Amino acid sequence: MKFVITNDDGIKAEGIQTLSNLVEGDKWVIAPNQEYSGCGHQITTRRGIGVENLGDNCYSVDGTPADCSRLAIQALAPDVDWLLSGINAGGNLGVDMYLSGTVAAVREAAISGVKAIALSHYIKNPQKIDWILASKLTKKVLNLLLTKELPKGHFWNVNLPHLQPYQTDAKIVFCTPSKDPLPLTFKIKDNLYFYQGNYSQRQKAKDSDIDVCFSDNIAVSLVKI
């Protein structure tokens, strides 16, 4: 199989390096040259998109994750079987999917008829991500999803839990994305409005992806475009 790997944290992020190291065989890394977290499904249409060939099927793109997905499918790796996006440093649960560049890349792939998986890692501040454990959990998920039927017009959205140091594994749970809004307030200073909120305190409807991930399991959702 031929894989394209992208993200929204930028081509130098530890998450995409972890994901790339997991994938064997024919793989192409086509990712933004800078961070685009929270950019949603933004695309670049009013200027040319710079693409730098770094060698070994690796391309740094002066554009968004959705740009990377389009370039991969239409120009750089047109016969790709799977597009993988991540591993994002931070959760993309429930309504986060509308904001996420990570998810936008796989949504764009699904629109083009390419199978795709978004992979993100929820963060319990002030804990740091254990990328070795994240690699183990991601491998477990990929071993399952790459062999599972994916209906046309759908993609997989995966969120890894933030486990404690003594925890070494997590259960894969198929679940529905939460529809609850993010808990947001604003702090006003010098006529500027700053977002405030506690991600870990958001609502978590029973058996939703938020409930599953916050309960230290791997949340896997089948999402329709």
PyMOL CGO cylinders between C-alpha atoms (Angstrom):
from pymol import cmd
from pymol.cgo import CYLINDER

trace = [
    CYLINDER, 0.00, 0.00, 0.00, 1.02, 3.58, -0.62, 0.3, 1, 1, 1, 1, 1, 1,
    CYLINDER, 1.02, 3.58, -0.62, 0.66, 6.08, 2.23, 0.3, 1, 1, 1, 1, 1, 1,
    CYLINDER, 0.66, 6.08, 2.23, 0.72, 9.86, 2.42, 0.3, 1, 1, 1, 1, 1, 1,
    CYLINDER, 0.72, 9.86, 2.42, 1.48, 11.30, 5.87, 0.3, 1, 1, 1, 1, 1, 1,
    CYLINDER, 1.48, 11.30, 5.87, 0.64, 14.89, 6.76, 0.3, 1, 1, 1, 1, 1, 1,
    CYLINDER, 0.64, 14.89, 6.76, -0.32, 17.02, 9.78, 0.3, 1, 1, 1, 1, 1, 1,
    CYLINDER, -0.32, 17.02, 9.78, -1.09, 20.55, 10.95, 0.3, 1, 1, 1, 1, 1, 1,
    CYLINDER, -1.09, 20.55, 10.95, 1.73, 20.91, 13.50, 0.3, 1, 1, 1, 1, 1, 1,
    CYLINDER, 1.73, 20.91, 13.50, 4.35, 21.25, 10.74, 0.3, 1, 1, 1, 1, 1, 1,
    CYLINDER, 4.35, 21.25, 10.74, 6.76, 18.88, 9.08, 0.3, 1, 1, 1, 1, 1, 1,
    CYLINDER, 6.76, 18.88, 9.08, 9.29, 19.11, 11.93, 0.3, 1, 1, 1, 1, 1, 1,
    CYLINDER, 9.29, 19.11, 11.93, 6.80, 18.20, 14.68, 0.3, 1, 1, 1, 1, 1, 1,
    CYLINDER, 6.80, 18.20, 14.68, 7.51, 15.15, 16.80, 0.3, 1, 1, 1, 1, 1, 1,
    CYLINDER, 7.51, 15.15, 16.80, 4.06, 13.74, 16.14, 0.3, 1, 1, 1, 1, 1, 1,
    CYLINDER, 4.06, 13.74, 16.14, 4.50, 13.39, 12.38, 0.3, 1, 1, 1, 1, 1, 1,
    CYLINDER, 4.50, 13.39, 12.38, 7.97, 11.95, 12.87, 0.3, 1, 1, 1, 1, 1, 1,
    CYLINDER, 7.97, 11.95, 12.87, 6.51, 9.35, 15.25, 0.3, 1, 1, 1, 1, 1, 1,
    CYLINDER, 6.51, 9.35, 15.25, 3.78, 8.47, 12.76, 0.3, 1, 1, 1, 1, 1, 1,
    CYLINDER, 3.78, 8.47, 12.76, 6.18, 8.28, 9.83, 0.3, 1, 1, 1, 1, 1, 1,
    CYLINDER, 6.18, 8.28, 9.83, 8.47, 5.91, 11.73, 0.3, 1, 1, 1, 1, 1, 1,
    CYLINDER, 8.47, 5.91, 11.73, 5.51, 3.56, 12.29, 0.3, 1, 1, 1, 1, 1, 1,
    CYLINDER, 5.51, 3.56, 12.29, 4.50, 3.28, 8.65, 0.3, 1, 1, 1, 1, 1, 1,
    CYLINDER, 4.50, 3.28, 8.65, 6.36, 0.70, 6.59, 0.3, 1, 1, 1, 1, 1, 1,
    CYLINDER, 6.36, 0.70, 6.59, 6.67, 0.42, 2.84, 0.3, 1, 1, 1, 1, 1, 1,
    CYLINDER, 6.67, 0.42, 2.84, 5.80, 3.08, 0.28, 0.3, 1, 1, 1, 1, 1, 1,
    CYLINDER, 5.80, 3.08, 0.28, 5.28, 6.30, 2.27, 0.3, 1, 1, 1, 1, 1, 1,
    CYLINDER, 5.28, 6.30, 2.27, 5.28, 9.95, 1.28, 0.3, 1, 1, 1, 1, 1, 1,
    CYLINDER, 5.28, 9.95, 1.28, 5.53, 12.74, 3.86, 0.3, 1, 1, 1, 1, 1, 1,
    CYLINDER, 5.53, 12.74, 3.86, 3.81, 15.84, 2.47, 0.3, 1, 1, 1, 1, 1, 1,
    CYLINDER, 3.81, 15.84, 2.47, 3.30, 18.35, 5.26, 0.3, 1, 1, 1, 1, 1, 1,
    CYLINDER, 3.30, 18.35, 5.26, 3.16, 22.10, 6.00, 0.3, 1, 1, 1, 1, 1, 1,
    CYLINDER, 3.16, 22.10, 6.00, 6.42, 23.97, 6.51, 0.3, 1, 1, 1, 1, 1, 1,
    CYLINDER, 6.42, 23.97, 6.51, 4.97, 25.62, 9.62, 0.3, 1, 1, 1, 1, 1, 1,
    CYLINDER, 4.97, 25.62, 9.62, 2.27, 25.09, 12.22, 0.3, 1, 1, 1, 1, 1, 1,
    CYLINDER, 2.27, 25.09, 12.22, -1.35, 25.47, 11.09, 0.3, 1, 1, 1, 1, 1, 1,
    CYLINDER, -1.35, 25.47, 11.09, -3.16, 24.33, 14.22, 0.3, 1, 1, 1, 1, 1, 1,
    CYLINDER, -3.16, 24.33, 14.22, -6.80, 25.43, 14.24, 0.3, 1, 1, 1, 1, 1, 1,
    CYLINDER, -6.80, 25.43, 14.24, -6.83, 26.46, 10.58, 0.3, 1, 1, 1, 1, 1, 1,
    CYLINDER, -6.83, 26.46, 10.58, -9.77, 24.21, 9.75, 0.3, 1, 1, 1, 1, 1, 1,
    CYLINDER, -9.77, 24.21, 9.75, -10.33, 23.45, 6.05, 0.3, 1, 1, 1, 1, 1, 1,
    CYLINDER, -10.33, 23.45, 6.05, -8.54, 26.55, 4.82, 0.3, 1, 1, 1, 1, 1, 1,
    CYLINDER, -8.54, 26.55, 4.82, -6.99, 26.29, 1.35, 0.3, 1, 1, 1, 1, 1, 1,
    CYLINDER, -6.99, 26.29, 1.35, -4.63, 28.55, -0.61, 0.3, 1, 1, 1, 1, 1, 1,
    CYLINDER, -4.63, 28.55, -0.61, -6.06, 29.93, -3.85, 0.3, 1, 1, 1, 1, 1, 1,
    CYLINDER, -6.06, 29.93, -3.85, -4.75, 33.49, -4.21, 0.3, 1, 1, 1, 1, 1, 1,
    CYLINDER, -4.75, 33.49, -4.21, -1.06, 32.68, -4.53, 0.3, 1, 1, 1, 1, 1, 1,
    CYLINDER, -1.06, 32.68, -4.53, 1.16, 29.87, -5.67, 0.3, 1, 1, 1, 1, 1, 1,
    CYLINDER, 1.16, 29.87, -5.67, 1.99, 27.12, -3.18, 0.3, 1, 1, 1, 1, 1, 1,
    CYLINDER, 1.99, 27.12, -3.18, 5.69, 26.53, -2.68, 0.3, 1, 1, 1, 1, 1, 1,
    CYLINDER, 5.69, 26.53, -2.68, 6.78, 22.89, -2.45, 0.3, 1, 1, 1, 1, 1, 1,
    CYLINDER, 6.78, 22.89, -2.45, 10.31, 21.93, -1.36, 0.3, 1, 1, 1, 1, 1, 1,
    CYLINDER, 10.31, 21.93, -1.36, 11.54, 18.42, -2.13, 0.3, 1, 1, 1, 1, 1, 1,
    CYLINDER, 11.54, 18.42, -2.13, 13.55, 17.29, 0.89, 0.3, 1, 1, 1, 1, 1, 1,
    CYLINDER, 13.55, 17.29, 0.89, 14.38, 13.90, -0.63, 0.3, 1, 1, 1, 1, 1, 1,
    CYLINDER, 14.38, 13.90, -0.63, 13.19, 10.37, 0.15, 0.3, 1, 1, 1, 1, 1, 1,
    CYLINDER, 13.19, 10.37, 0.15, 9.59, 11.17, -0.82, 0.3, 1, 1, 1, 1, 1, 1,
    CYLINDER, 9.59, 11.17, -0.82, 9.43, 14.02, 1.70, 0.3, 1, 1, 1, 1, 1, 1,
    CYLINDER, 9.43, 14.02, 1.70, 7.96, 17.41, 0.76, 0.3, 1, 1, 1, 1, 1, 1,
    CYLINDER, 7.96, 17.41, 0.76, 7.68, 20.61, 2.77, 0.3, 1, 1, 1, 1, 1, 1,
    CYLINDER, 7.68, 20.61, 2.77, 4.67, 22.64, 1.64, 0.3, 1, 1, 1, 1, 1, 1,
    CYLINDER, 4.67, 22.64, 1.64, 4.07, 26.37, 2.06, 0.3, 1, 1, 1, 1, 1, 1,
    CYLINDER, 4.07, 26.37, 2.06, 0.39, 25.75, 2.58, 0.3, 1, 1, 1, 1, 1, 1,
    CYLINDER, 0.39, 25.75, 2.58, -2.28, 24.31, 4.83, 0.3, 1, 1, 1, 1, 1, 1,
    CYLINDER, -2.28, 24.31, 4.83, -3.01, 20.66, 5.66, 0.3, 1, 1, 1, 1, 1, 1,
    CYLINDER, -3.01, 20.66, 5.66, -5.90, 20.68, 3.15, 0.3, 1, 1, 1, 1, 1, 1,
    CYLINDER, -5.90, 20.68, 3.15, -3.47, 22.05, 0.54, 0.3, 1, 1, 1, 1, 1, 1,
    CYLINDER, -3.47, 22.05, 0.54, -1.10, 19.19, 1.36, 0.3, 1, 1, 1, 1, 1, 1,
    CYLINDER, -1.10, 19.19, 1.36, -3.87, 16.67, 0.89, 0.3, 1, 1, 1, 1, 1, 1,
    CYLINDER, -3.87, 16.67, 0.89, -4.86, 18.12, -2.48, 0.3, 1, 1, 1, 1, 1, 1,
    CYLINDER, -4.86, 18.12, -2.48, -1.28, 18.32, -3.69, 0.3, 1, 1, 1, 1, 1, 1,
    CYLINDER, -1.28, 18.32, -3.69, -0.60, 14.75, -2.61, 0.3, 1, 1, 1, 1, 1, 1,
    CYLINDER, -0.60, 14.75, -2.61, -3.67, 13.29, -4.33, 0.3, 1, 1, 1, 1, 1, 1,
    CYLINDER, -3.67, 13.29, -4.33, -3.63, 15.41, -7.46, 0.3, 1, 1, 1, 1, 1, 1,
    CYLINDER, -3.63, 15.41, -7.46, 0.08, 15.93, -8.13, 0.3, 1, 1, 1, 1, 1, 1,
    CYLINDER, 0.08, 15.93, -8.13, 2.74, 14.40, -5.91, 0.3, 1, 1, 1, 1, 1, 1,
    CYLINDER, 2.74, 14.40, -5.91, 1.38, 10.93, -5.03, 0.3, 1, 1, 1, 1, 1, 1,
    CYLINDER, 1.38, 10.93, -5.03, -1.78, 10.49, -7.14, 0.3, 1, 1, 1, 1, 1, 1,
    CYLINDER, -1.78, 10.49, -7.14, -2.11, 6.72, -6.63, 0.3, 1, 1, 1, 1, 1, 1,
    CYLINDER, -2.11, 6.72, -6.63, -2.10, 6.90, -2.84, 0.3, 1, 1, 1, 1, 1, 1,
    CYLINDER, -2.10, 6.90, -2.84, -4.12, 4.26, -0.96, 0.3, 1, 1, 1, 1, 1, 1,
    CYLINDER, -4.12, 4.26, -0.96, -4.29, 5.90, 2.48, 0.3, 1, 1, 1, 1, 1, 1,
    CYLINDER, -4.29, 5.90, 2.48, -3.74, 9.41, 3.82, 0.3, 1, 1, 1, 1, 1, 1,
    CYLINDER, -3.74, 9.41, 3.82, -2.77, 9.59, 7.50, 0.3, 1, 1, 1, 1, 1, 1,
    CYLINDER, -2.77, 9.59, 7.50, -2.76, 12.90, 9.38, 0.3, 1, 1, 1, 1, 1, 1,
    CYLINDER, -2.76, 12.90, 9.38, -1.07, 13.44, 12.76, 0.3, 1, 1, 1, 1, 1, 1,
    CYLINDER, -1.07, 13.44, 12.76, -0.13, 12.58, 15.35, 0.3, 1, 1, 1, 1, 1, 1,
    CYLINDER, -0.13, 12.58, 15.35, -1.56, 15.90, 16.50, 0.3, 1, 1, 1, 1, 1, 1,
    CYLINDER, -1.56, 15.90, 16.50, -0.31, 17.24, 19.84, 0.3, 1, 1, 1, 1, 1, 1,
    CYLINDER, -0.31, 17.24, 19.84, -3.72, 17.86, 21.35, 0.3, 1, 1, 1, 1, 1, 1,
    CYLINDER, -3.72, 17.86, 21.35, -7.15, 16.32, 21.11, 0.3, 1, 1, 1, 1, 1, 1,
    CYLINDER, -7.15, 16.32, 21.11, -9.52, 16.69, 18.16, 0.3, 1, 1, 1, 1, 1, 1,
    CYLINDER, -9.52, 16.69, 18.16, -12.69, 15.49, 19.83, 0.3, 1, 1, 1, 1, 1, 1,
    CYLINDER, -12.69, 15.49, 19.83, -16.30, 16.22, 18.94, 0.3, 1, 1, 1, 1, 1, 1,
    CYLINDER, -16.30, 16.22, 18.94, -16.80, 19.68, 17.47, 0.3, 1, 1, 1, 1, 1, 1,
    CYLINDER, -16.80, 19.68, 17.47, -13.01, 20.21, 17.43, 0.3, 1, 1, 1, 1, 1, 1,
    CYLINDER, -13.01, 20.21, 17.43, -13.15, 18.52, 14.03, 0.3, 1, 1, 1, 1, 1, 1,
    CYLINDER, -13.15, 18.52, 14.03, -14.56, 21.71, 12.48, 0.3, 1, 1, 1, 1, 1, 1,
    CYLINDER, -14.56, 21.71, 12.48, -11.52, 23.69, 13.64, 0.3, 1, 1, 1, 1, 1, 1,
    CYLINDER, -11.52, 23.69, 13.64, -8.81, 21.11, 13.12, 0.3, 1, 1, 1, 1, 1, 1,
    CYLINDER, -8.81, 21.11, 13.12, -6.30, 21.22, 10.29, 0.3, 1, 1, 1, 1, 1, 1,
    CYLINDER, -6.30, 21.22, 10.29, -5.41, 17.63, 11.15, 0.3, 1, 1, 1, 1, 1, 1,
    CYLINDER, -5.41, 17.63, 11.15, -8.96, 16.50, 10.45, 0.3, 1, 1, 1, 1, 1, 1,
    CYLINDER, -8.96, 16.50, 10.45, -9.36, 18.80, 7.44, 0.3, 1, 1, 1, 1, 1, 1,
    CYLINDER, -9.36, 18.80, 7.44, -6.55, 16.95, 5.65, 0.3, 1, 1, 1, 1, 1, 1,
    CYLINDER, -6.55, 16.95, 5.65, -8.36, 13.61, 5.95, 0.3, 1, 1, 1, 1, 1, 1,
    CYLINDER, -8.36, 13.61, 5.95, -11.73, 15.15, 5.15, 0.3, 1, 1, 1, 1, 1, 1,
    CYLINDER, -11.73, 15.15, 5.15, -10.23, 16.52, 1.94, 0.3, 1, 1, 1, 1, 1, 1,
    CYLINDER, -10.23, 16.52, 1.94, -8.86, 13.07, 1.14, 0.3, 1, 1, 1, 1, 1, 1,
    CYLINDER, -8.86, 13.07, 1.14, -12.26, 11.47, 1.75, 0.3, 1, 1, 1, 1, 1, 1,
    CYLINDER, -12.26, 11.47, 1.75, -13.88, 14.03, -0.55, 0.3, 1, 1, 1, 1, 1, 1,
    CYLINDER, -13.88, 14.03, -0.55, -11.45, 12.86, -3.24, 0.3, 1, 1, 1, 1, 1, 1,
    CYLINDER, -11.45, 12.86, -3.24, -12.27, 9.22, -2.59, 0.3, 1, 1, 1, 1, 1, 1,
    CYLINDER, -12.27, 9.22, -2.59, -9.06, 8.37, -0.72, 0.3, 1, 1, 1, 1, 1, 1,
    CYLINDER, -9.06, 8.37, -0.72, -9.22, 6.42, 2.54, 0.3, 1, 1, 1, 1, 1, 1,
    CYLINDER, -9.22, 6.42, 2.54, -7.95, 8.46, 5.46, 0.3, 1, 1, 1, 1, 1, 1,
    CYLINDER, -7.95, 8.46, 5.46, -7.33, 8.50, 9.21, 0.3, 1, 1, 1, 1, 1, 1,
    CYLINDER, -7.33, 8.50, 9.21, -6.83, 11.49, 11.52, 0.3, 1, 1, 1, 1, 1, 1,
    CYLINDER, -6.83, 11.49, 11.52, -4.78, 10.77, 14.65, 0.3, 1, 1, 1, 1, 1, 1,
    CYLINDER, -4.78, 10.77, 14.65, -4.58, 13.07, 17.66, 0.3, 1, 1, 1, 1, 1, 1,
    CYLINDER, -4.58, 13.07, 17.66, -3.31, 12.85, 21.24, 0.3, 1, 1, 1, 1, 1, 1,
    CYLINDER, -3.31, 12.85, 21.24, -5.32, 14.43, 24.04, 0.3, 1, 1, 1, 1, 1, 1,
    CYLINDER, -5.32, 14.43, 24.04, -3.10, 16.33, 26.52, 0.3, 1, 1, 1, 1, 1, 1,
    CYLINDER, -3.10, 16.33, 26.52, -3.68, 16.48, 30.26, 0.3, 1, 1, 1, 1, 1, 1,
    CYLINDER, -3.68, 16.48, 30.26, -1.77, 19.59, 31.22, 0.3, 1, 1, 1, 1, 1, 1,
    CYLINDER, -1.77, 19.59, 31.22, 0.85, 19.86, 32.62, 0.3, 1, 1, 1, 1, 1, 1,
    CYLINDER, 0.85, 19.86, 32.62, 1.78, 16.32, 31.53, 0.3, 1, 1, 1, 1, 1, 1,
    CYLINDER, 1.78, 16.32, 31.53, 3.96, 15.90, 28.46, 0.3, 1, 1, 1, 1, 1, 1,
    CYLINDER, 3.96, 15.90, 28.46, 3.22, 13.43, 25.69, 0.3, 1, 1, 1, 1, 1, 1,
    CYLINDER, 3.22, 13.43, 25.69, 5.09, 10.13, 25.97, 0.3, 1, 1, 1, 1, 1, 1,
    CYLINDER, 5.09, 10.13, 25.97, 5.79, 9.64, 22.28, 0.3, 1, 1, 1, 1, 1, 1,
    CYLINDER, 5.79, 9.64, 22.28, 7.07, 6.09, 22.77, 0.3, 1, 1, 1, 1, 1, 1,
    CYLINDER, 7.07, 6.09, 22.77, 3.74, 5.08, 24.30, 0.3, 1, 1, 1, 1, 1, 1,
    CYLINDER, 3.74, 5.08, 24.30, 1.88, 7.14, 21.67, 0.3, 1, 1, 1, 1, 1, 1,
    CYLINDER, 1.88, 7.14, 21.67, 3.70, 5.16, 19.00, 0.3, 1, 1, 1, 1, 1, 1,
    CYLINDER, 3.70, 5.16, 19.00, 2.61, 1.88, 20.59, 0.3, 1, 1, 1, 1, 1, 1,
    CYLINDER, 2.61, 1.88, 20.59, -1.03, 2.96, 20.81, 0.3, 1, 1, 1, 1, 1, 1,
    CYLINDER, -1.03, 2.96, 20.81, -1.03, 4.31, 17.26, 0.3, 1, 1, 1, 1, 1, 1,
    CYLINDER, -1.03, 4.31, 17.26, 0.42, 1.07, 15.91, 0.3, 1, 1, 1, 1, 1, 1,
    CYLINDER, 0.42, 1.07, 15.91, -2.36, -0.83, 17.65, 0.3, 1, 1, 1, 1, 1, 1,
    CYLINDER, -2.36, -0.83, 17.65, -4.99, 1.41, 16.05, 0.3, 1, 1, 1, 1, 1, 1,
    CYLINDER, -4.99, 1.41, 16.05, -3.47, 1.26, 12.57, 0.3, 1, 1, 1, 1, 1, 1,
    CYLINDER, -3.47, 1.26, 12.57, -3.22, -2.53, 12.68, 0.3, 1, 1, 1, 1, 1, 1,
    CYLINDER, -3.22, -2.53, 12.68, -6.98, -2.59, 13.16, 0.3, 1, 1, 1, 1, 1, 1,
    CYLINDER, -6.98, -2.59, 13.16, -8.22, 0.28, 10.98, 0.3, 1, 1, 1, 1, 1, 1,
    CYLINDER, -8.22, 0.28, 10.98, -6.07, -0.44, 7.93, 0.3, 1, 1, 1, 1, 1, 1,
    CYLINDER, -6.07, -0.44, 7.93, -7.77, -3.83, 7.62, 0.3, 1, 1, 1, 1, 1, 1,
    CYLINDER, -7.77, -3.83, 7.62, -11.29, -2.67, 8.49, 0.3, 1, 1, 1, 1, 1, 1,
    CYLINDER, -11.29, -2.67, 8.49, -13.85, -1.71, 5.86, 0.3, 1, 1, 1, 1, 1, 1,
    CYLINDER, -13.85, -1.71, 5.86, -14.22, 2.05, 5.44, 0.3, 1, 1, 1, 1, 1, 1,
    CYLINDER, -14.22, 2.05, 5.44, -17.42, 3.14, 3.71, 0.3, 1, 1, 1, 1, 1, 1,
    CYLINDER, -17.42, 3.14, 3.71, -17.07, 5.58, 0.83, 0.3, 1, 1, 1, 1, 1, 1,
    CYLINDER, -17.07, 5.58, 0.83, -17.50, 9.18, 1.89, 0.3, 1, 1, 1, 1, 1, 1,
    CYLINDER, -17.50, 9.18, 1.89, -16.28, 8.50, 5.44, 0.3, 1, 1, 1, 1, 1, 1,
    CYLINDER, -16.28, 8.50, 5.44, -13.03, 8.78, 7.37, 0.3, 1, 1, 1, 1, 1, 1,
    CYLINDER, -13.03, 8.78, 7.37, -11.72, 7.67, 10.76, 0.3, 1, 1, 1, 1, 1, 1,
    CYLINDER, -11.72, 7.67, 10.76, -11.04, 10.16, 13.55, 0.3, 1, 1, 1, 1, 1, 1,
    CYLINDER, -11.04, 10.16, 13.55, -8.81, 8.76, 16.32, 0.3, 1, 1, 1, 1, 1, 1,
    CYLINDER, -8.81, 8.76, 16.32, -8.00, 10.33, 19.68, 0.3, 1, 1, 1, 1, 1, 1,
    CYLINDER, -8.00, 10.33, 19.68, -5.39, 8.78, 21.96, 0.3, 1, 1, 1, 1, 1, 1,
    CYLINDER, -5.39, 8.78, 21.96, -5.82, 9.23, 25.72, 0.3, 1, 1, 1, 1, 1, 1,
    CYLINDER, -5.82, 9.23, 25.72, -3.16, 10.82, 27.93, 0.3, 1, 1, 1, 1, 1, 1,
    CYLINDER, -3.16, 10.82, 27.93, -2.23, 7.93, 30.18, 0.3, 1, 1, 1, 1, 1, 1,
    CYLINDER, -2.23, 7.93, 30.18, -0.37, 8.02, 33.47, 0.3, 1, 1, 1, 1, 1, 1,
    CYLINDER, -0.37, 8.02, 33.47, 3.26, 6.76, 33.51, 0.3, 1, 1, 1, 1, 1, 1,
    CYLINDER, 3.26, 6.76, 33.51, 2.19, 3.46, 35.08, 0.3, 1, 1, 1, 1, 1, 1,
    CYLINDER, 2.19, 3.46, 35.08, -0.37, 2.82, 32.31, 0.3, 1, 1, 1, 1, 1, 1,
    CYLINDER, -0.37, 2.82, 32.31, 1.03, 1.01, 29.29, 0.3, 1, 1, 1, 1, 1, 1,
    CYLINDER, 1.03, 1.01, 29.29, -2.02, 0.28, 27.13, 0.3, 1, 1, 1, 1, 1, 1,
    CYLINDER, -2.02, 0.28, 27.13, -5.54, 1.41, 26.32, 0.3, 1, 1, 1, 1, 1, 1,
    CYLINDER, -5.54, 1.41, 26.32, -8.65, -0.19, 24.87, 0.3, 1, 1, 1, 1, 1, 1,
    CYLINDER, -8.65, -0.19, 24.87, -9.92, 0.80, 21.41, 0.3, 1, 1, 1, 1, 1, 1,
    CYLINDER, -9.92, 0.80, 21.41, -13.54, 1.97, 21.62, 0.3, 1, 1, 1, 1, 1, 1,
    CYLINDER, -13.54, 1.97, 21.62, -15.68, 2.84, 18.61, 0.3, 1, 1, 1, 1, 1, 1,
    CYLINDER, -15.68, 2.84, 18.61, -17.87, 5.80, 19.51, 0.3, 1, 1, 1, 1, 1, 1,
    CYLINDER, -17.87, 5.80, 19.51, -19.78, 8.79, 18.18, 0.3, 1, 1, 1, 1, 1, 1,
    CYLINDER, -19.78, 8.79, 18.18, -18.37, 12.33, 18.18, 0.3, 1, 1, 1, 1, 1, 1,
    CYLINDER, -18.37, 12.33, 18.18, -19.70, 14.63, 20.88, 0.3, 1, 1, 1, 1, 1, 1,
    CYLINDER, -19.70, 14.63, 20.88, -21.92, 17.53, 19.78, 0.3, 1, 1, 1, 1, 1, 1,
    CYLINDER, -21.92, 17.53, 19.78, -21.41, 19.56, 22.96, 0.3, 1, 1, 1, 1, 1, 1,
    CYLINDER, -21.41, 19.56, 22.96, -19.77, 23.00, 22.58, 0.3, 1, 1, 1, 1, 1, 1,
    CYLINDER, -19.77, 23.00, 22.58, -16.37, 23.87, 23.93, 0.3, 1, 1, 1, 1, 1, 1,
    CYLINDER, -16.37, 23.87, 23.93, -16.46, 25.66, 27.32, 0.3, 1, 1, 1, 1, 1, 1,
    CYLINDER, -16.46, 25.66, 27.32, -15.38, 29.19, 26.43, 0.3, 1, 1, 1, 1, 1, 1,
    CYLINDER, -15.38, 29.19, 26.43, -15.19, 32.58, 28.12, 0.3, 1, 1, 1, 1, 1, 1,
    CYLINDER, -15.19, 32.58, 28.12, -13.22, 35.70, 27.31, 0.3, 1, 1, 1, 1, 1, 1,
    CYLINDER, -13.22, 35.70, 27.31, -10.71, 37.70, 29.30, 0.3, 1, 1, 1, 1, 1, 1,
    CYLINDER, -10.71, 37.70, 29.30, -10.62, 41.37, 28.32, 0.3, 1, 1, 1, 1, 1, 1,
    CYLINDER, -10.62, 41.37, 28.32, -7.40, 43.34, 28.59, 0.3, 1, 1, 1, 1, 1, 1,
    CYLINDER, -7.40, 43.34, 28.59, -6.56, 46.65, 26.89, 0.3, 1, 1, 1, 1, 1, 1,
    CYLINDER, -6.56, 46.65, 26.89, -9.59, 46.29, 24.63, 0.3, 1, 1, 1, 1, 1, 1,
    CYLINDER, -9.59, 46.29, 24.63, -8.41, 42.84, 23.51, 0.3, 1, 1, 1, 1, 1, 1,
    CYLINDER, -8.41, 42.84, 23.51, -10.45, 39.67, 23.98, 0.3, 1, 1, 1, 1, 1, 1,
    CYLINDER, -10.45, 39.67, 23.98, -8.54, 36.52, 24.94, 0.3, 1, 1, 1, 1, 1, 1,
    CYLINDER, -8.54, 36.52, 24.94, -10.08, 33.05, 24.80, 0.3, 1, 1, 1, 1, 1, 1,
    CYLINDER, -10.08, 33.05, 24.80, -10.33, 31.34, 28.17, 0.3, 1, 1, 1, 1, 1, 1,
    CYLINDER, -10.33, 31.34, 28.17, -11.40, 27.78, 28.85, 0.3, 1, 1, 1, 1, 1, 1,
    CYLINDER, -11.40, 27.78, 28.85, -10.51, 24.47, 30.43, 0.3, 1, 1, 1, 1, 1, 1,
    CYLINDER, -10.51, 24.47, 30.43, -10.42, 21.72, 27.80, 0.3, 1, 1, 1, 1, 1, 1,
    CYLINDER, -10.42, 21.72, 27.80, -10.47, 18.96, 30.41, 0.3, 1, 1, 1, 1, 1, 1,
    CYLINDER, -10.47, 18.96, 30.41, -13.70, 20.33, 31.92, 0.3, 1, 1, 1, 1, 1, 1,
    CYLINDER, -13.70, 20.33, 31.92, -15.78, 20.15, 28.73, 0.3, 1, 1, 1, 1, 1, 1,
    CYLINDER, -15.78, 20.15, 28.73, -19.05, 18.24, 28.69, 0.3, 1, 1, 1, 1, 1, 1,
    CYLINDER, -19.05, 18.24, 28.69, -18.79, 14.54, 27.94, 0.3, 1, 1, 1, 1, 1, 1,
    CYLINDER, -18.79, 14.54, 27.94, -22.00, 12.84, 26.98, 0.3, 1, 1, 1, 1, 1, 1,
    CYLINDER, -22.00, 12.84, 26.98, -21.95, 9.17, 27.92, 0.3, 1, 1, 1, 1, 1, 1,
    CYLINDER, -21.95, 9.17, 27.92, -20.21, 6.98, 25.33, 0.3, 1, 1, 1, 1, 1, 1,
    CYLINDER, -20.21, 6.98, 25.33, -19.21, 9.97, 23.20, 0.3, 1, 1, 1, 1, 1, 1,
    CYLINDER, -19.21, 9.97, 23.20, -15.63, 10.31, 21.94, 0.3, 1, 1, 1, 1, 1, 1,
    CYLINDER, -15.63, 10.31, 21.94, -14.89, 12.78, 24.74, 0.3, 1, 1, 1, 1, 1, 1,
    CYLINDER, -14.89, 12.78, 24.74, -16.19, 10.39, 27.40, 0.3, 1, 1, 1, 1, 1, 1,
    CYLINDER, -16.19, 10.39, 27.40, -14.16, 7.51, 25.93, 0.3, 1, 1, 1, 1, 1, 1,
    CYLINDER, -14.16, 7.51, 25.93, -10.90, 9.45, 25.59, 0.3, 1, 1, 1, 1, 1, 1,
    CYLINDER, -10.90, 9.45, 25.59, -11.20, 11.15, 28.99, 0.3, 1, 1, 1, 1, 1, 1,
    CYLINDER, -11.20, 11.15, 28.99, -11.74, 7.66, 30.45, 0.3, 1, 1, 1, 1, 1, 1,
    CYLINDER, -11.74, 7.66, 30.45, -8.26, 6.60, 29.26, 0.3, 1, 1, 1, 1, 1, 1,
    CYLINDER, -8.26, 6.60, 29.26, -9.40, 4.68, 26.19, 0.3, 1, 1, 1, 1, 1, 1,
    CYLINDER, -9.40, 4.68, 26.19, -8.67, 5.21, 22.50, 0.3, 1, 1, 1, 1, 1, 1,
    CYLINDER, -8.67, 5.21, 22.50, -11.64, 6.94, 20.89, 0.3, 1, 1, 1, 1, 1, 1,
    CYLINDER, -11.64, 6.94, 20.89, -12.29, 5.94, 17.27, 0.3, 1, 1, 1, 1, 1, 1,
    CYLINDER, -12.29, 5.94, 17.27, -15.12, 7.60, 15.36, 0.3, 1, 1, 1, 1, 1, 1,
    CYLINDER, -15.12, 7.60, 15.36, -16.41, 6.95, 11.87, 0.3, 1, 1, 1, 1, 1, 1,
    CYLINDER, -16.41, 6.95, 11.87, -17.17, 10.38, 10.39, 0.3, 1, 1, 1, 1, 1, 1,
    CYLINDER, -17.17, 10.38, 10.39, -19.20, 11.12, 7.27, 0.3, 1, 1, 1, 1, 1, 1,
    CYLINDER, -19.20, 11.12, 7.27, -18.12, 14.01, 5.03, 0.3, 1, 1, 1, 1, 1, 1,
]
cmd.load_cgo(trace, "trace")
